[in-house]
Amino acid sequence: MSSKDADRITAAQQTLDTLFDISQLLNTQLDKETLATCVGMIEGGVNPEALAAVIQELRREAAGLGGPDTR
């Protein structure tokens, strides 16, 4: 791996860490892996508002089923 690649990986990790900190402050209840998946989907063109709506709906359904994810 080149130093340029290592720098990109480090920058991406720092960005994800910062986004996770913001996510925690906003009480999104997203773990780092889920947040990274969401960021990747948004970078791939998914509408962020639509993604947020889907996450909220999944949480409502999980809560309604009495499942373990009652956020």
N, CA, C, O and CB atoms as a CASP TS submission, in Angstrom:
PFRMAT TS
TARGET T0000
AUTHOR 0000-0000-0000
METHOD Language model
MODEL 1
PARENT N/A
ATOM      1  N   MET     1       0.853  -1.172   0.000  1.00  0.00           N
ATOM      2  CA  MET     1       0.000   0.000   0.000  1.00  0.00           C
ATOM      3  C   MET     1       0.897   1.233   0.000  1.00  0.00           C
ATOM      4  O   MET     1       1.872   1.323   0.747  1.00  0.00           O
ATOM      5  CB  MET     1      -0.970  -0.001   1.225  1.00  0.00           C
ATOM      6  N   SER     2       0.535   2.173  -0.859  1.00  0.00           N
ATOM      7  CA  SER     2       1.320   3.405  -0.935  1.00  0.00           C
ATOM      8  C   SER     2       0.961   4.328   0.225  1.00  0.00           C
ATOM      9  O   SER     2      -0.063   4.161   0.888  1.00  0.00           O
ATOM     10  CB  SER     2       1.084   4.121  -2.285  1.00  0.00           C
ATOM     11  N   SER     3       1.825   5.293   0.446  1.00  0.00           N
ATOM     12  CA  SER     3       1.549   6.236   1.537  1.00  0.00           C
ATOM     13  C   SER     3       0.324   7.084   1.209  1.00  0.00           C
ATOM     14  O   SER     3      -0.384   7.532   2.110  1.00  0.00           O
ATOM     15  CB  SER     3       2.773   7.146   1.798  1.00  0.00           C
ATOM     16  N   LYS     4       0.077   7.302  -0.080  1.00  0.00           N
ATOM     17  CA  LYS     4      -1.111   8.054  -0.486  1.00  0.00           C
ATOM     18  C   LYS     4      -2.379   7.272  -0.132  1.00  0.00           C
ATOM     19  O   LYS     4      -3.355   7.847   0.349  1.00  0.00           O
ATOM     20  CB  LYS     4      -1.071   8.358  -2.006  1.00  0.00           C
ATOM     21  N   ASP     5      -2.357   5.970  -0.370  1.00  0.00           N
ATOM     22  CA  ASP     5      -3.495   5.122  -0.005  1.00  0.00           C
ATOM     23  C   ASP     5      -3.690   5.096   1.511  1.00  0.00           C
ATOM     24  O   ASP     5      -4.816   5.162   2.003  1.00  0.00           O
ATOM     25  CB  ASP     5      -3.292   3.692  -0.537  1.00  0.00           C
ATOM     26  N   ALA     6      -2.590   5.001   2.236  1.00  0.00           N
ATOM     27  CA  ALA     6      -2.666   4.990   3.700  1.00  0.00           C
ATOM     28  C   ALA     6      -3.237   6.309   4.215  1.00  0.00           C
ATOM     29  O   ALA     6      -4.015   6.328   5.170  1.00  0.00           O
ATOM     30  CB  ALA     6      -1.273   4.735   4.314  1.00  0.00           C
ATOM     31  N   ASP     7      -2.842   7.420   3.571  1.00  0.00           N
ATOM     32  CA  ASP     7      -3.376   8.735   3.962  1.00  0.00           C
ATOM     33  C   ASP     7      -4.877   8.808   3.715  1.00  0.00           C
ATOM     34  O   ASP     7      -5.615   9.359   4.531  1.00  0.00           O
ATOM     35  CB  ASP     7      -2.661   9.861   3.192  1.00  0.00           C
ATOM     36  N   ARG     8      -5.332   8.257   2.595  1.00  0.00           N
ATOM     37  CA  ARG     8      -6.768   8.255   2.291  1.00  0.00           C
ATOM     38  C   ARG     8      -7.543   7.426   3.301  1.00  0.00           C
ATOM     39  O   ARG     8      -8.620   7.822   3.745  1.00  0.00           O
ATOM     40  CB  ARG     8      -7.017   7.718   0.880  1.00  0.00           C
ATOM     41  N   ILE     9      -6.999   6.288   3.657  1.00  0.00           N
ATOM     42  CA  ILE     9      -7.665   5.421   4.641  1.00  0.00           C
ATOM     43  C   ILE     9      -7.741   6.122   5.993  1.00  0.00           C
ATOM     44  O   ILE     9      -8.771   6.086   6.666  1.00  0.00           O
ATOM     45  CB  ILE     9      -6.919   4.068   4.780  1.00  0.00           C
ATOM     46  N   THR    10      -6.644   6.756   6.379  1.00  0.00           N
ATOM     47  CA  THR    10      -6.619   7.494   7.652  1.00  0.00           C
ATOM     48  C   THR    10      -7.631   8.631   7.640  1.00  0.00           C
ATOM     49  O   THR    10      -8.344   8.838   8.621  1.00  0.00           O
ATOM     50  CB  THR    10      -5.209   8.048   7.931  1.00  0.00           C
ATOM     51  N   ALA    11      -7.698   9.367   6.537  1.00  0.00           N
ATOM     52  CA  ALA    11      -8.645  10.482   6.424  1.00  0.00           C
ATOM     53  C   ALA    11     -10.084   9.970   6.470  1.00  0.00           C
ATOM     54  O   ALA    11     -10.940  10.579   7.111  1.00  0.00           O
ATOM     55  CB  ALA    11      -8.399  11.271   5.119  1.00  0.00           C
ATOM     56  N   ALA    12     -10.351   8.857   5.793  1.00  0.00           N
ATOM     57  CA  ALA    12     -11.702   8.283   5.797  1.00  0.00           C
ATOM     58  C   ALA    12     -12.088   7.836   7.208  1.00  0.00           C
ATOM     59  O   ALA    12     -13.224   8.036   7.639  1.00  0.00           O
ATOM     60  CB  ALA    12     -11.789   7.090   4.815  1.00  0.00           C
ATOM     61  N   GLN    13     -11.142   7.234   7.919  1.00  0.00           N
ATOM     62  CA  GLN    13     -11.418   6.783   9.289  1.00  0.00           C
ATOM     63  C   GLN    13     -11.678   7.968  10.207  1.00  0.00           C
ATOM     64  O   GLN    13     -12.576   7.919  11.048  1.00  0.00           O
ATOM     65  CB  GLN    13     -10.247   5.947   9.829  1.00  0.00           C
ATOM     66  N   GLN    14     -10.902   9.029  10.049  1.00  0.00           N
ATOM     67  CA  GLN    14     -11.107  10.229  10.867  1.00  0.00           C
ATOM     68  C   GLN    14     -12.467  10.866  10.566  1.00  0.00           C
ATOM     69  O   GLN    14     -13.154  11.338  11.472  1.00  0.00           O
ATOM     70  CB  GLN    14      -9.975  11.250  10.620  1.00  0.00           C
ATOM     71  N   THR    15     -12.840  10.874   9.308  1.00  0.00           N
ATOM     72  CA  THR    15     -14.150  11.411   8.924  1.00  0.00           C
ATOM     73  C   THR    15     -15.263  10.585   9.544  1.00  0.00           C
ATOM     74  O   THR    15     -16.222  11.140  10.081  1.00  0.00           O
ATOM     75  CB  THR    15     -14.302  11.440   7.391  1.00  0.00           C
ATOM     76  N   LEU    16     -15.147   9.265   9.477  1.00  0.00           N
ATOM     77  CA  LEU    16     -16.158   8.398  10.071  1.00  0.00           C
ATOM     78  C   LEU    16     -16.212   8.595  11.586  1.00  0.00           C
ATOM     79  O   LEU    16     -17.295   8.622  12.170  1.00  0.00           O
ATOM     80  CB  LEU    16     -15.870   6.924   9.733  1.00  0.00           C
ATOM     81  N   ASP    17     -15.064   8.730  12.216  1.00  0.00           N
ATOM     82  CA  ASP    17     -15.035   8.983  13.663  1.00  0.00           C
ATOM     83  C   ASP    17     -15.765  10.279  14.010  1.00  0.00           C
ATOM     84  O   ASP    17     -16.521  10.335  14.980  1.00  0.00           O
ATOM     85  CB  ASP    17     -13.581   9.048  14.168  1.00  0.00           C
ATOM     86  N   THR    18     -15.531  11.317  13.211  1.00  0.00           N
ATOM     87  CA  THR    18     -16.199  12.602  13.449  1.00  0.00           C
ATOM     88  C   THR    18     -17.702  12.475  13.227  1.00  0.00           C
ATOM     89  O   THR    18     -18.494  12.979  14.024  1.00  0.00           O
ATOM     90  CB  THR    18     -15.618  13.693  12.529  1.00  0.00           C
ATOM     91  N   LEU    19     -18.095  11.803  12.146  1.00  0.00           N
ATOM     92  CA  LEU    19     -19.522  11.596  11.891  1.00  0.00           C
ATOM     93  C   LEU    19     -20.172  10.788  13.011  1.00  0.00           C
ATOM     94  O   LEU    19     -21.312  11.053  13.391  1.00  0.00           O
ATOM     95  CB  LEU    19     -19.727  10.886  10.547  1.00  0.00           C
ATOM     96  N   PHE    20     -19.449   9.812  13.532  1.00  0.00           N
ATOM     97  CA  PHE    20     -19.985   9.011  14.629  1.00  0.00           C
ATOM     98  C   PHE    20     -20.154   9.869  15.881  1.00  0.00           C
ATOM     99  O   PHE    20     -21.153   9.740  16.589  1.00  0.00           O
ATOM    100  CB  PHE    20     -19.065   7.810  14.922  1.00  0.00           C
ATOM    101  N   ASP    21     -19.190  10.739  16.157  1.00  0.00           N
ATOM    102  CA  ASP    21     -19.313  11.647  17.304  1.00  0.00           C
ATOM    103  C   ASP    21     -20.549  12.536  17.163  1.00  0.00           C
ATOM    104  O   ASP    21     -21.296  12.730  18.122  1.00  0.00           O
ATOM    105  CB  ASP    21     -18.045  12.518  17.441  1.00  0.00           C
ATOM    106  N   ILE    22     -20.756  13.073  15.965  1.00  0.00           N
ATOM    107  CA  ILE    22     -21.941  13.904  15.716  1.00  0.00           C
ATOM    108  C   ILE    22     -23.204  13.069  15.867  1.00  0.00           C
ATOM    109  O   ILE    22     -24.194  13.522  16.441  1.00  0.00           O
ATOM    110  CB  ILE    22     -21.882  14.541  14.305  1.00  0.00           C
ATOM    111  N   SER    23     -23.162  11.859  15.353  1.00  0.00           N
ATOM    112  CA  SER    23     -24.300  10.949  15.461  1.00  0.00           C
ATOM    113  C   SER    23     -24.654  10.672  16.918  1.00  0.00           C
ATOM    114  O   SER    23     -25.830  10.604  17.276  1.00  0.00           O
ATOM    115  CB  SER    23     -23.999   9.636  14.739  1.00  0.00           C
ATOM    116  N   GLN    24     -23.639  10.514  17.751  1.00  0.00           N
ATOM    117  CA  GLN    24     -23.863  10.281  19.177  1.00  0.00           C
ATOM    118  C   GLN    24     -24.471  11.516  19.838  1.00  0.00           C
ATOM    119  O   GLN    24     -25.382  11.402  20.659  1.00  0.00           O
ATOM    120  CB  GLN    24     -22.545   9.899  19.873  1.00  0.00           C
ATOM    121  N   LEU    25     -23.968  12.689  19.480  1.00  0.00           N
ATOM    122  CA  LEU    25     -24.496  13.929  20.043  1.00  0.00           C
ATOM    123  C   LEU    25     -25.964  14.135  19.665  1.00  0.00           C
ATOM    124  O   LEU    25     -26.748  14.679  20.442  1.00  0.00           O
ATOM    125  CB  LEU    25     -23.661  15.120  19.571  1.00  0.00           C
ATOM    126  N   LEU    26     -26.320  13.692  18.461  1.00  0.00           N
ATOM    127  CA  LEU    26     -27.699  13.823  17.985  1.00  0.00           C
ATOM    128  C   LEU    26     -28.576  12.656  18.416  1.00  0.00           C
ATOM    129  O   LEU    26     -29.762  12.601  18.090  1.00  0.00           O
ATOM    130  CB  LEU    26     -27.718  13.939  16.476  1.00  0.00           C
ATOM    131  N   ASN    27     -27.980  11.726  19.151  1.00  0.00           N
ATOM    132  CA  ASN    27     -28.707  10.565  19.674  1.00  0.00           C
ATOM    133  C   ASN    27     -29.411   9.770  18.570  1.00  0.00           C
ATOM    134  O   ASN    27     -30.582   9.414  18.702  1.00  0.00           O
ATOM    135  CB  ASN    27     -29.729  11.018  20.707  1.00  0.00           C
ATOM    136  N   THR    28     -28.687   9.497  17.482  1.00  0.00           N
ATOM    137  CA  THR    28     -29.270   8.746  16.370  1.00  0.00           C
ATOM    138  C   THR    28     -29.385   7.255  16.677  1.00  0.00           C
ATOM    139  O   THR    28     -30.143   6.536  16.026  1.00  0.00           O
ATOM    140  CB  THR    28     -28.440   8.948  15.116  1.00  0.00           C
ATOM    141  N   GLN    29     -28.639   6.805  17.655  1.00  0.00           N
ATOM    142  CA  GLN    29     -28.605   5.400  18.049  1.00  0.00           C
ATOM    143  C   GLN    29     -28.110   4.496  16.913  1.00  0.00           C
ATOM    144  O   GLN    29     -28.501   3.332  16.819  1.00  0.00           O
ATOM    145  CB  GLN    29     -29.991   4.956  18.499  1.00  0.00           C
ATOM    146  N   LEU    30     -27.252   5.043  16.059  1.00  0.00           N
ATOM    147  CA  LEU    30     -26.621   4.249  15.010  1.00  0.00           C
ATOM    148  C   LEU    30     -25.233   3.835  15.484  1.00  0.00           C
ATOM    149  O   LEU    30     -24.465   4.658  15.981  1.00  0.00           O
ATOM    150  CB  LEU    30     -26.540   5.045  13.670  1.00  0.00           C
ATOM    151  N   ASP    31     -24.919   2.548  15.325  1.00  0.00           N
ATOM    152  CA  ASP    31     -23.559   2.129  15.647  1.00  0.00           C
ATOM    153  C   ASP    31     -22.648   2.522  14.479  1.00  0.00           C
ATOM    154  O   ASP    31     -23.121   2.937  13.422  1.00  0.00           O
ATOM    155  CB  ASP    31     -23.489   0.582  15.928  1.00  0.00           C
ATOM    156  N   LYS    32     -21.352   2.386  14.686  1.00  0.00           N
ATOM    157  CA  LYS    32     -20.393   2.834  13.679  1.00  0.00           C
ATOM    158  C   LYS    32     -20.553   2.079  12.357  1.00  0.00           C
ATOM    159  O   LYS    32     -20.447   2.673  11.284  1.00  0.00           O
ATOM    160  CB  LYS    32     -18.974   2.665  14.201  1.00  0.00           C
ATOM    161  N   GLU    33     -20.803   0.791  12.434  1.00  0.00           N
ATOM    162  CA  GLU    33     -20.955  -0.015  11.219  1.00  0.00           C
ATOM    163  C   GLU    33     -22.188   0.422  10.424  1.00  0.00           C
ATOM    164  O   GLU    33     -22.130   0.553   9.201  1.00  0.00           O
ATOM    165  CB  GLU    33     -21.057  -1.513  11.578  1.00  0.00           C
ATOM    166  N   THR    34     -23.293   0.644  11.119  1.00  0.00           N
ATOM    167  CA  THR    34     -24.514   1.078  10.447  1.00  0.00           C
ATOM    168  C   THR    34     -24.332   2.466   9.856  1.00  0.00           C
ATOM    169  O   THR    34     -24.772   2.736   8.739  1.00  0.00           O
ATOM    170  CB  THR    34     -25.700   1.064  11.419  1.00  0.00           C
ATOM    171  N   LEU    35     -23.683   3.346  10.610  1.00  0.00           N
ATOM    172  CA  LEU    35     -23.417   4.692  10.116  1.00  0.00           C
ATOM    173  C   LEU    35     -22.562   4.629   8.850  1.00  0.00           C
ATOM    174  O   LEU    35     -22.842   5.333   7.880  1.00  0.00           O
ATOM    175  CB  LEU    35     -22.716   5.540  11.200  1.00  0.00           C
ATOM    176  N   ALA    36     -21.533   3.798   8.854  1.00  0.00           N
ATOM    177  CA  ALA    36     -20.666   3.656   7.680  1.00  0.00           C
ATOM    178  C   ALA    36     -21.466   3.141   6.485  1.00  0.00           C
ATOM    179  O   ALA    36     -21.256   3.587   5.356  1.00  0.00           O
ATOM    180  CB  ALA    36     -19.489   2.703   7.987  1.00  0.00           C
ATOM    181  N   THR    37     -22.376   2.209   6.731  1.00  0.00           N
ATOM    182  CA  THR    37     -23.226   1.694   5.653  1.00  0.00           C
ATOM    183  C   THR    37     -24.105   2.804   5.090  1.00  0.00           C
ATOM    184  O   THR    37     -24.249   2.934   3.874  1.00  0.00           O
ATOM    185  CB  THR    37     -24.099   0.529   6.159  1.00  0.00           C
ATOM    186  N   CYS    38     -24.693   3.603   5.979  1.00  0.00           N
ATOM    187  CA  CYS    38     -25.538   4.720   5.544  1.00  0.00           C
ATOM    188  C   CYS    38     -24.736   5.731   4.733  1.00  0.00           C
ATOM    189  O   CYS    38     -25.202   6.198   3.693  1.00  0.00           O
ATOM    190  CB  CYS    38     -26.181   5.412   6.756  1.00  0.00           C
ATOM    191  N   VAL    39     -23.542   6.072   5.193  1.00  0.00           N
ATOM    192  CA  VAL    39     -22.689   7.014   4.470  1.00  0.00           C
ATOM    193  C   VAL    39     -22.371   6.459   3.082  1.00  0.00           C
ATOM    194  O   VAL    39     -22.431   7.186   2.090  1.00  0.00           O
ATOM    195  CB  VAL    39     -21.380   7.293   5.260  1.00  0.00           C
ATOM    196  N   GLY    40     -22.038   5.186   3.016  1.00  0.00           N
ATOM    197  CA  GLY    40     -21.750   4.573   1.723  1.00  0.00           C
ATOM    198  C   GLY    40     -22.944   4.614   0.787  1.00  0.00           C
ATOM    199  O   GLY    40     -22.795   4.850  -0.412  1.00  0.00           O
ATOM    200  N   MET    41     -24.132   4.381   1.339  1.00  0.00           N
ATOM    201  CA  MET    41     -25.343   4.433   0.516  1.00  0.00           C
ATOM    202  C   MET    41     -25.589   5.852   0.003  1.00  0.00           C
ATOM    203  O   MET    41     -25.958   6.043  -1.156  1.00  0.00           O
ATOM    204  CB  MET    41     -26.563   3.938   1.320  1.00  0.00           C
ATOM    205  N   ILE    42     -25.388   6.831   0.857  1.00  0.00           N
ATOM    206  CA  ILE    42     -25.586   8.225   0.452  1.00  0.00           C
ATOM    207  C   ILE    42     -24.548   8.620  -0.597  1.00  0.00           C
ATOM    208  O   ILE    42     -24.874   9.298  -1.572  1.00  0.00           O
ATOM    209  CB  ILE    42     -25.501   9.170   1.677  1.00  0.00           C
ATOM    210  N   GLU    43     -23.301   8.197  -0.396  1.00  0.00           N
ATOM    211  CA  GLU    43     -22.264   8.477  -1.394  1.00  0.00           C
ATOM    212  C   GLU    43     -22.588   7.802  -2.721  1.00  0.00           C
ATOM    213  O   GLU    43     -22.177   8.270  -3.783  1.00  0.00           O
ATOM    214  CB  GLU    43     -20.892   8.010  -0.888  1.00  0.00           C
ATOM    215  N   GLY    44     -23.331   6.695  -2.650  1.00  0.00           N
ATOM    216  CA  GLY    44     -23.729   5.977  -3.859  1.00  0.00           C
ATOM    217  C   GLY    44     -24.976   6.538  -4.520  1.00  0.00           C
ATOM    218  O   GLY    44     -25.423   6.024  -5.545  1.00  0.00           O
ATOM    219  N   GLY    45     -25.543   7.599  -3.935  1.00  0.00           N
ATOM    220  CA  GLY    45     -26.660   8.257  -4.584  1.00  0.00           C
ATOM    221  C   GLY    45     -28.010   8.117  -3.905  1.00  0.00           C
ATOM    222  O   GLY    45     -29.000   8.663  -4.391  1.00  0.00           O
ATOM    223  N   VAL    46     -28.071   7.396  -2.792  1.00  0.00           N
ATOM    224  CA  VAL    46     -29.342   7.256  -2.079  1.00  0.00           C
ATOM    225  C   VAL    46     -29.724   8.599  -1.458  1.00  0.00           C
ATOM    226  O   VAL    46     -28.876   9.302  -0.909  1.00  0.00           O
ATOM    227  CB  VAL    46     -29.247   6.150  -0.983  1.00  0.00           C
ATOM    228  N   ASN    47     -30.987   8.942  -1.549  1.00  0.00           N
ATOM    229  CA  ASN    47     -31.490  10.185  -0.963  1.00  0.00           C
ATOM    230  C   ASN    47     -31.413  10.077   0.558  1.00  0.00           C
ATOM    231  O   ASN    47     -31.997   9.160   1.135  1.00  0.00           O
ATOM    232  CB  ASN    47     -32.957  10.476  -1.429  1.00  0.00           C
ATOM    233  N   PRO    48     -30.698  11.002   1.225  1.00  0.00           N
ATOM    234  CA  PRO    48     -30.540  10.926   2.683  1.00  0.00           C
ATOM    235  C   PRO    48     -31.857  10.988   3.442  1.00  0.00           C
ATOM    236  O   PRO    48     -32.027  10.300   4.448  1.00  0.00           O
ATOM    237  CB  PRO    48     -29.650  12.038   3.153  1.00  0.00           C
ATOM    238  N   GLU    49     -32.788  11.807   2.968  1.00  0.00           N
ATOM    239  CA  GLU    49     -34.079  11.916   3.652  1.00  0.00           C
ATOM    240  C   GLU    49     -34.873  10.623   3.527  1.00  0.00           C
ATOM    241  O   GLU    49     -35.533  10.198   4.475  1.00  0.00           O
ATOM    242  CB  GLU    49     -34.891  13.086   3.085  1.00  0.00           C
ATOM    243  N   ALA    50     -34.807  10.001   2.358  1.00  0.00           N
ATOM    244  CA  ALA    50     -35.498   8.728   2.165  1.00  0.00           C
ATOM    245  C   ALA    50     -34.868   7.645   3.039  1.00  0.00           C
ATOM    246  O   ALA    50     -35.576   6.819   3.615  1.00  0.00           O
ATOM    247  CB  ALA    50     -35.459   8.310   0.679  1.00  0.00           C
ATOM    248  N   LEU    51     -33.551   7.650   3.136  1.00  0.00           N
ATOM    249  CA  LEU    51     -32.858   6.677   3.980  1.00  0.00           C
ATOM    250  C   LEU    51     -33.255   6.857   5.441  1.00  0.00           C
ATOM    251  O   LEU    51     -33.512   5.877   6.139  1.00  0.00           O
ATOM    252  CB  LEU    51     -31.334   6.812   3.823  1.00  0.00           C
ATOM    253  N   ALA    52     -33.307   8.101   5.904  1.00  0.00           N
ATOM    254  CA  ALA    52     -33.717   8.372   7.283  1.00  0.00           C
ATOM    255  C   ALA    52     -35.144   7.886   7.523  1.00  0.00           C
ATOM    256  O   ALA    52     -35.442   7.327   8.579  1.00  0.00           O
ATOM    257  CB  ALA    52     -33.606   9.879   7.595  1.00  0.00           C
ATOM    258  N   ALA    53     -36.028   8.097   6.545  1.00  0.00           N
ATOM    259  CA  ALA    53     -37.417   7.657   6.686  1.00  0.00           C
ATOM    260  C   ALA    53     -37.498   6.140   6.782  1.00  0.00           C
ATOM    261  O   ALA    53     -38.289   5.609   7.562  1.00  0.00           O
ATOM    262  CB  ALA    53     -38.262   8.155   5.507  1.00  0.00           C
ATOM    263  N   VAL    54     -36.696   5.448   6.003  1.00  0.00           N
ATOM    264  CA  VAL    54     -36.686   3.981   6.054  1.00  0.00           C
ATOM    265  C   VAL    54     -36.197   3.493   7.411  1.00  0.00           C
ATOM    266  O   VAL    54     -36.778   2.574   7.987  1.00  0.00           O
ATOM    267  CB  VAL    54     -35.802   3.405   4.935  1.00  0.00           C
ATOM    268  N   ILE    55     -35.137   4.100   7.920  1.00  0.00           N
ATOM    269  CA  ILE    55     -34.613   3.708   9.233  1.00  0.00           C
ATOM    270  C   ILE    55     -35.661   3.940  10.313  1.00  0.00           C
ATOM    271  O   ILE    55     -35.857   3.091  11.183  1.00  0.00           O
ATOM    272  CB  ILE    55     -33.325   4.492   9.563  1.00  0.00           C
ATOM    273  N   GLN    56     -36.335   5.084  10.260  1.00  0.00           N
ATOM    274  CA  GLN    56     -37.374   5.373  11.253  1.00  0.00           C
ATOM    275  C   GLN    56     -38.516   4.363  11.159  1.00  0.00           C
ATOM    276  O   GLN    56     -39.025   3.905  12.182  1.00  0.00           O
ATOM    277  CB  GLN    56     -37.916   6.800  11.062  1.00  0.00           C
ATOM    278  N   GLU    57     -38.915   4.020   9.948  1.00  0.00           N
ATOM    279  CA  GLU    57     -40.007   3.051   9.772  1.00  0.00           C
ATOM    280  C   GLU    57     -39.594   1.673  10.282  1.00  0.00           C
ATOM    281  O   GLU    57     -40.391   0.990  10.925  1.00  0.00           O
ATOM    282  CB  GLU    57     -40.422   2.964   8.286  1.00  0.00           C
ATOM    283  N   LEU    58     -38.374   1.261  10.008  1.00  0.00           N
ATOM    284  CA  LEU    58     -37.898  -0.031  10.504  1.00  0.00           C
ATOM    285  C   LEU    58     -37.887  -0.060  12.030  1.00  0.00           C
ATOM    286  O   LEU    58     -38.217  -1.078  12.639  1.00  0.00           O
ATOM    287  CB  LEU    58     -36.495  -0.329   9.961  1.00  0.00           C
ATOM    288  N   ARG    59     -37.511   1.046  12.635  1.00  0.00           N
ATOM    289  CA  ARG    59     -37.504   1.120  14.100  1.00  0.00           C
ATOM    290  C   ARG    59     -38.924   1.047  14.657  1.00  0.00           C
ATOM    291  O   ARG    59     -39.165   0.388  15.669  1.00  0.00           O
ATOM    292  CB  ARG    59     -36.818   2.417  14.570  1.00  0.00           C
ATOM    293  N   ARG    60     -39.873   1.731  13.991  1.00  0.00           N
ATOM    294  CA  ARG    60     -41.274   1.673  14.434  1.00  0.00           C
ATOM    295  C   ARG    60     -41.810   0.251  14.332  1.00  0.00           C
ATOM    296  O   ARG    60     -42.484  -0.234  15.241  1.00  0.00           O
ATOM    297  CB  ARG    60     -42.151   2.631  13.597  1.00  0.00           C
ATOM    298  N   GLU    61     -41.508  -0.409  13.230  1.00  0.00           N
ATOM    299  CA  GLU    61     -41.967  -1.790  13.047  1.00  0.00           C
ATOM    300  C   GLU    61     -41.351  -2.704  14.076  1.00  0.00           C
ATOM    301  O   GLU    61     -42.034  -3.568  14.627  1.00  0.00           O
ATOM    302  CB  GLU    61     -41.635  -2.291  11.647  1.00  0.00           C
ATOM    303  N   ALA    62     -40.061  -2.529  14.348  1.00  0.00           N
ATOM    304  CA  ALA    62     -39.395  -3.363  15.349  1.00  0.00           C
ATOM    305  C   ALA    62     -39.999  -3.128  16.729  1.00  0.00           C
ATOM    306  O   ALA    62     -40.175  -4.072  17.499  1.00  0.00           O
ATOM    307  CB  ALA    62     -37.882  -3.075  15.374  1.00  0.00           C
ATOM    308  N   ALA    63     -40.315  -1.879  17.041  1.00  0.00           N
ATOM    309  CA  ALA    63     -40.917  -1.562  18.326  1.00  0.00           C
ATOM    310  C   ALA    63     -42.326  -2.165  18.418  1.00  0.00           C
ATOM    311  O   ALA    63     -42.730  -2.655  19.472  1.00  0.00           O
ATOM    312  CB  ALA    63     -40.965  -0.033  18.535  1.00  0.00           C
ATOM    313  N   GLY    64     -43.052  -2.124  17.325  1.00  0.00           N
ATOM    314  CA  GLY    64     -44.405  -2.664  17.293  1.00  0.00           C
ATOM    315  C   GLY    64     -44.429  -4.168  17.427  1.00  0.00           C
ATOM    316  O   GLY    64     -45.393  -4.732  17.946  1.00  0.00           O
ATOM    317  N   LEU    65     -43.405  -4.811  16.978  1.00  0.00           N
ATOM    318  CA  LEU    65     -43.324  -6.276  17.087  1.00  0.00           C
ATOM    319  C   LEU    65     -42.778  -6.714  18.438  1.00  0.00           C
ATOM    320  O   LEU    65     -42.754  -7.903  18.754  1.00  0.00           O
ATOM    321  CB  LEU    65     -42.447  -6.842  15.974  1.00  0.00           C
ATOM    322  N   GLY    66     -42.343  -5.748  19.226  1.00  0.00           N
ATOM    323  CA  GLY    66     -41.757  -6.093  20.527  1.00  0.00           C
ATOM    324  C   GLY    66     -40.401  -6.738  20.385  1.00  0.00           C
ATOM    325  O   GLY    66     -39.942  -7.470  21.262  1.00  0.00           O
ATOM    326  N   GLY    67     -39.758  -6.449  19.246  1.00  0.00           N
ATOM    327  CA  GLY    67     -38.445  -7.023  18.990  1.00  0.00           C
ATOM    328  C   GLY    67     -37.380  -6.401  19.860  1.00  0.00           C
ATOM    329  O   GLY    67     -37.654  -5.471  20.619  1.00  0.00           O
ATOM    330  N   PRO    68     -36.165  -6.908  19.756  1.00  0.00           N
ATOM    331  CA  PRO    68     -35.077  -6.415  20.600  1.00  0.00           C
ATOM    332  C   PRO    68     -34.680  -4.976  20.262  1.00  0.00           C
ATOM    333  O   PRO    68     -34.114  -4.285  21.109  1.00  0.00           O
ATOM    334  CB  PRO    68     -33.869  -7.322  20.464  1.00  0.00           C
ATOM    335  N   ASP    69     -34.964  -4.514  19.045  1.00  0.00           N
ATOM    336  CA  ASP    69     -34.586  -3.162  18.658  1.00  0.00           C
ATOM    337  C   ASP    69     -35.801  -2.257  18.821  1.00  0.00           C
ATOM    338  O   ASP    69     -36.572  -2.067  17.881  1.00  0.00           O
ATOM    339  CB  ASP    69     -34.048  -3.121  17.195  1.00  0.00           C
ATOM    340  N   THR    70     -35.965  -1.704  20.008  1.00  0.00           N
ATOM    341  CA  THR    70     -37.141  -0.903  20.303  1.00  0.00           C
ATOM    342  C   THR    70     -36.835   0.594  20.300  1.00  0.00           C
ATOM    343  O   THR    70     -37.538   1.370  20.947  1.00  0.00           O
ATOM    344  CB  THR    70     -37.717  -1.307  21.642  1.00  0.00           C
ATOM    345  N   ARG    71     -35.812   0.996  19.590  1.00  0.00           N
ATOM    346  CA  ARG    71     -35.425   2.405  19.521  1.00  0.00           C
ATOM    347  C   ARG    71     -36.491   3.108  18.799  1.00  0.00           C
ATOM    348  O   ARG    71     -36.409   4.321  18.603  1.00  0.00           O
ATOM    349  CB  ARG    71     -34.064   2.619  18.839  1.00  0.00           C
TER
END
